Amino acid sequence: MLPRPRSLLRMVGDPEPRLADGVVVAALVMIAVQSSWMALVHYARGHIDDLSFLDPRAVELAWLLMTRVSMPAWIAFLLSGLIARRHWPQSRVLAHTFAQFWFVQAAFWSYILGAFTDLFCGMALFVGTVSLLAVLGTRVTSAGIASFLAVILATTAAERAGVLPYAPFFSEAPYRAGELSTFWFVYGVVGFSGLLSAALVVVGTTDRLRRATTLIRRYVPAQLAEKILAGEHTGTGHPERRKVTLFFSDVASFTNTADRMEAEDLSALLNEYLSEMAAIADDFGATVNQFVGDGIMIFFGAPEVTSDRDHALRAVRMALAMQRRMTELGEKWFAEGIQTPFRIRVGINTGVASVGDFGSAGRTTYSAIGNQTNLTARIQEHCEPGRVLISHTTWALVNDEIPCEERGEIEVKGLHYPVRVYEVVAAPSPSAEA
């Protein structure tokens, strides 16, 4: 199934575009461009007697290559890209193959039209570079440009040596009585102007989309940003009840650390800590709901849903990865002169919460609220620094894969019954220096 238009815009504007997405976008563009070129050559075939400057054999060869090679190739790339989007989204082989084919074909057409007297050579290089940079990145495009230049240099050398004819598409210069022919005028003005305009639109649109996409991803959860950019989240729906696994973390004795540091140093330390934790959360496909000072709220199960067990396993494994990273950061910060590096408490719970957009008509936030959210925050408060504490509902989903030890029952404000909790024993011990 073809991506929707908004999804295509997300591909072009993505700061880190998936290569398979880029191939899909570029293939769609080339199918449209190839269709216009085929229409032009088809017209030339039907009026070859009036276009005396064209070589009939070259025109037929061009038509054969377009219908038997180029168009089937672009369609094959489109289908390959759609398959790769699901299975090999960062396939460099597919991306490089596409770029090489694009630039080698552009170099071939530049040769048969006359690389040094026809504008197609420069335009092909410009349009191809801009378009492929936008969707495939620098490395893939640079390799394609190298092939383009290699073909141009090889054909030029062969032309100078008399091995190849110059501009074989033409039997004579496209002029009559000192004036440019009507056909060539339309080809030059309309065709090249259209290509130039398309390239400029790609440049402008890509730049704006990249800036907007980067900002959106900084202010909303990554999974939600993906849905917004793909047009799958309108923000007009009502919150719904969902079973999610919730994560809360907080820096233990944050005030003691803050009192020993200058405001600028504290801000830098806090930003480094939050950046490291957010990166780990992204690796595990979590929805980072909010940062509240030194606290972090994360959940699994919305907006993307897999299974309750998967949500719980990923949450606990993410927490363990965070504690391991905090141990490494603690050693680093201690070596940098921070006497009391950050140590975090983590609480995890699985339960039903209201998930969706909350706020006013002009401003909303995507969050999960309810008793289970409050319970998770309370579990975190009972956790020892450097450890991971989970509820019984989460333990029931992960205990066969992740070793845990029962820590008894805790009294939670707002609940009329005690809550059984477990400590994940795989959590690393805090360093002696920390």
Residue pairs with C-beta under 8 A, 6 or more apart in sequence:
1 82
2 28
2 82
3 11
3 21
3 24
4 230
4 231
6 229
6 230
6 231
7 229
7 230
7 231
8 24
8 25
8 28
9 205
9 209
9 229
10 209
10 213
10 226
10 229
10 230
11 17
11 18
11 21
11 22
11 24
11 25
11 135
12 25
12 134
12 135
12 202
12 205
12 206
12 209
13 205
13 206
13 208
13 209
13 210
13 212
13 213
13 229
14 21
14 209
14 210
14 213
14 229
15 210
15 213
15 214
15 217
17 135
17 136
17 137
18 85
18 89
18 90
19 84
19 89
19 90
19 91
19 92
19 94
19 95
19 136
19 137
19 140
20 81
20 84
20 85
20 88
20 89
20 90
20 91
20 94
20 95
21 81
21 85
21 89
21 135
22 95
22 132
22 134
22 135
22 136
22 137
23 77
23 78
23 80
23 81
23 84
23 94
23 95
23 98
23 135
23 136
24 78
24 81
24 82
24 85
25 135
26 77
26 98
26 102
26 131
26 132
26 135
26 136
27 74
27 75
27 77
27 78
27 81
27 98
28 78
29 131
29 198
30 74
30 77
30 102
31 71
31 74
31 75
31 78
33 195
34 66
34 70
34 71
34 74
35 71
36 191
36 194
37 66
38 63
38 66
38 67
38 71
40 187
40 191
41 59
41 62
41 63
41 66
42 63
44 51
44 54
44 59
44 183
45 59
45 60
45 63
47 183
48 54
48 56
48 59
51 181
51 183
52 171
52 172
53 170
53 171
53 172
53 173
53 174
53 175
53 176
53 181
53 184
54 169
54 170
54 171
55 168
55 169
55 170
55 171
58 112
58 168
58 169
58 170
59 169
62 112
62 169
70 105
73 101
77 94
77 97
77 98
77 101
80 94
81 94
81 98
84 91
84 94
88 94
92 140
95 136
95 137
95 140
96 140
96 143
96 144
98 136
99 132
99 136
99 140
99 141
99 143
99 144
100 143
100 144
100 147
102 128
102 132
102 144
103 128
103 144
103 145
103 147
103 148
103 151
104 147
104 148
104 151
106 120
106 124
106 125
106 128
106 148
107 124
107 147
107 148
107 149
107 151
107 152
107 155
108 151
109 120
109 124
110 118
110 120
110 121
110 124
110 152
111 151
111 152
111 155
111 164
112 167
112 168
112 169
113 120
113 121
113 167
113 169
113 170
114 166
114 167
114 169
114 170
115 121
115 152
115 155
115 156
116 156
117 167
118 167
119 188
119 192
120 192
121 152
123 192
123 195
123 196
124 148
125 145
125 148
126 196
126 199
127 195
127 196
127 198
127 199
128 141
128 144
128 145
128 148
129 141
129 145
130 199
130 202
130 203
131 199
131 202
132 140
132 141
132 144
133 141
134 202
134 203
134 206
155 164
158 164
159 165
159 166
174 180
174 181
174 183
174 184
175 181
180 188
213 225
213 229
216 225
216 228
216 229
217 225
220 228
220 366
221 287
221 288
221 289
221 366
222 282
222 287
222 288
223 285
223 287
223 303
223 304
224 233
224 287
224 303
224 366
227 233
227 303
228 235
233 303
235 357
235 364
237 356
237 357
238 356
239 354
239 355
239 356
239 357
239 358
239 369
240 354
240 355
240 356
241 352
241 353
241 354
241 355
242 301
242 302
242 305
242 352
242 353
242 355
242 368
243 301
243 308
243 350
243 351
243 352
244 299
244 300
244 301
244 302
244 311
244 350
244 351
244 352
244 353
244 355
244 368
244 372
245 299
245 300
245 301
245 308
245 311
245 312
245 314
245 315
245 348
245 349
245 350
245 394
246 297
246 298
246 299
246 315
246 348
246 349
246 350
246 351
246 353
246 368
246 372
246 373
246 376
247 286
247 296
247 297
247 298
247 299
247 300
247 315
247 318
247 319
247 346
247 347
247 348
247 376
248 295
248 296
248 297
248 298
248 346
248 347
248 348
248 376
248 377
248 379
248 380
249 277
249 295
249 296
249 298
249 319
249 322
249 344
249 345
249 346
249 347
249 380
250 294
250 295
250 296
250 344
250 345
250 380
250 381
251 257
251 273
251 294
251 295
251 342
251 343
251 344
252 342
252 343
252 344
252 345
252 385
253 340
253 343
253 385
254 293
254 294
254 342
256 340
257 266
257 269
257 338
257 340
257 341
257 342
258 266
260 339
260 340
261 269
261 338
269 333
269 338
269 342
270 294
272 329
273 294
273 329
273 342
274 291
274 296
276 325
276 329
277 296
277 322
277 325
278 288
280 318
280 321
280 322
280 325
281 288
281 296
281 298
281 318
282 288
283 318
283 321
284 314
284 315
284 317
284 318
284 321
285 300
285 304
285 314
286 298
286 299
286 300
286 314
286 315
286 318
287 298
287 299
287 300
287 302
287 303
287 304
287 366
288 296
288 297
288 298
289 297
289 298
289 299
289 366
289 367
289 368
290 296
290 297
290 365
290 367
294 342
297 367
297 373
298 315
298 318
299 353
299 355
299 368
300 310
300 311
300 312
300 314
300 315
301 308
301 311
301 355
302 355
302 368
303 366
308 350
308 397
309 397
309 398
311 350
312 348
312 350
312 394
312 397
312 398
313 397
313 398
313 401
313 402
315 348
315 394
316 348
316 388
316 390
316 394
316 398
316 402
316 424
317 402
319 346
319 348
319 388
319 424
319 427
320 388
320 424
320 426
320 427
320 428
322 344
322 346
323 344
323 346
323 386
323 387
323 388
323 427
323 428
324 428
326 342
326 343
326 344
326 386
327 386
327 428
327 430
327 431
327 434
329 341
329 342
330 341
330 342
330 343
330 430
330 431
330 433
330 434
331 341
331 431
331 433
331 434
333 341
333 342
334 341
334 431
334 433
334 434
340 434
341 433
341 434
343 385
343 386
343 430
343 434
344 385
344 386
345 380
345 381
345 383
345 384
345 385
345 387
345 389
346 380
346 383
346 387
346 388
346 389
347 376
347 377
347 378
347 379
347 380
347 381
347 382
347 383
347 389
347 390
348 376
348 379
348 388
348 389
348 390
348 391
348 394
349 372
349 375
349 376
349 379
349 390
349 391
349 393
349 394
350 372
350 391
350 393
350 394
350 397
351 370
351 371
351 372
351 375
351 391
351 393
352 370
352 372
353 368
353 369
353 370
353 372
353 373
354 368
354 369
354 370
355 367
355 368
356 366
356 367
357 364
357 365
357 366
358 364
358 365
358 366
358 367
358 369
359 365
371 414
371 415
374 414
375 391
375 412
375 415
375 419
376 391
378 410
378 412
378 413
378 414
378 419
379 389
379 390
379 391
379 410
379 412
379 419
379 421
380 389
382 389
382 410
382 421
383 389
383 423
384 423
385 430
386 427
386 428
386 429
386 430
387 423
387 424
387 427
388 423
388 424
388 427
389 407
389 421
389 422
389 423
389 424
390 398
390 404
390 421
390 422
390 423
390 424
391 419
391 420
391 421
391 422
392 419
392 420
392 421
392 422
395 404
395 422
398 404
399 422
402 424
402 426
403 424
403 425
403 426
404 422
404 423
404 424
404 425
405 422
405 423
405 425
406 420
406 421
406 422
407 421
407 422
407 423
408 420
408 421
409 418
409 419
409 420
409 421
410 418
410 419
410 421
411 418
411 419
412 418
412 419
